[in-house]
Amino acid sequence: MKATIWHNPACGTSRKTLAILEETPGVELTVTEYLSHPPSAAKLAQLYRDAGLTPQQGLRLRGTDAAERGLPGATDATVLAAMQAEPKLIERPLVETGKGVRLCRPQDVVREIL
C-alpha cells in the first residue's frame, strides 16, 4: 500500500505517526516535509475533502496568527491560499493512502486508513 505523510519532523505527533507508518508491513512510504515543500491549494482542498474536513478544520491555530487574521471564519479559498503561502498554518500530520486521508491527531487515527 502506498502512503504519503505531510510531515513536520519537529512535531512529536508527526514523528509518532511516521513511526507507525514505517513499522507497518507493506507500506510504501513517501515523506514530504510540508514546511519546505507545501502542497498546492488544490492538493490541500482534495486532502481535506477526502478526509471529510473543511480547510478551516485543518488550520493550525496553536503557535500561529491564524485566529488574529480571521482565518477560522474565512472562505475556503482564503484559508487554502494562506496555507499554501505559509505552510506553518497547516495542521499536521496529514496522511493519504488508497483507503483515504486522515489528519492524524492523535497519531493512532492513521490506523483507520492502513
N, C-alpha and C positions, 0 to 999 in steps of 0.2 A: 504494500500500500504506500502510495506517495503522500507525504505530508510536508506542509510548509508552515514554519513558525516565523512570525514577525516578532523579533526578539530584541530585548534590551539586556545586555549582559550585566548591567548594574542593578537590575531588579531581581530580588530573591524569588518572587513568584514566577517570573520568566525563566530563571535558571532551573527551578524545580520542574516546571512544565517541560523544558528542554530535556531534562534528565529522564522524565517519564518516556518521552518520545524516543530517546536514544536507547533506553532499556527495553523497548517493546520490539520483539522479534518481527521481522518482515517489513519494518518501516523504512522507506527510502526518504531520507530527511533533507529538506532544503532549509537552511537557516538564513534569514535575511535580517540584518541589523537595521531596523527601520529608521533609526535616528540618522544614519548616514545614507541610507537607500530607501527613502519613503515611498510607499505605494502611491500610485496616481489617485486622483479623486475618484475616477471611475472604478478603479480596483477597490478602493475603500467602500464605495457605495455597494458594490457587489458583495463584498465580505459581510458588511452589516446586514444587507438584505438576506443573504444566505444564513446568517446567524439569528435572524428574527429580531434584530435590533435596529433602532434608529441611529443615525450618526450622533445625535445628542447623547444617547446611552453609551456610545463608545468614546465619549470625550473624557479625557483625563482632567479632573478638576484639582486634585491634590498636587501641589508644587507648581501650578501654572496660574496664569492670569485669565483663564477661560471665563470664570464667573464674572470678573470685573469687566470683561469685554462683552458680556451679554451673550456669549456663545450658547449656553444651555437653552436659551429661548430663540435662538436664531434659526434661519431656514436651513434645510439640509445642505443646500449648495454652499451657503456661507460657512457652515461648520466643516464640510469636506475641504473647501478651499483653504481654510485656516489650518486644518490638519496637514494638508499637503505642504503648505508653506512652512509650518512649524510642527514637525513630527512629534515633538515632545507633548503635543496635545492629544496624541493617540494613546488610549488606554491599552495596556499590554498584559499578557501576550495574546495575540490573535493566532489561531491555528486553523488551517484549512486542510481537509482530507477529502477523499471521494465520498465520505459519509456526511460531510457538512463542514460548518465553520463554527467555532466557539471562541468567545472571549474567556480565556481560561483563568478566571478569578473566582474561586480558588483553583489551583493547578489541577486538581483531580477531575475537573469538568472535561479536560481533554479526553478522558477515557470514553466519554459518550460518542466520540467520533473515531475511535480506533477499532 
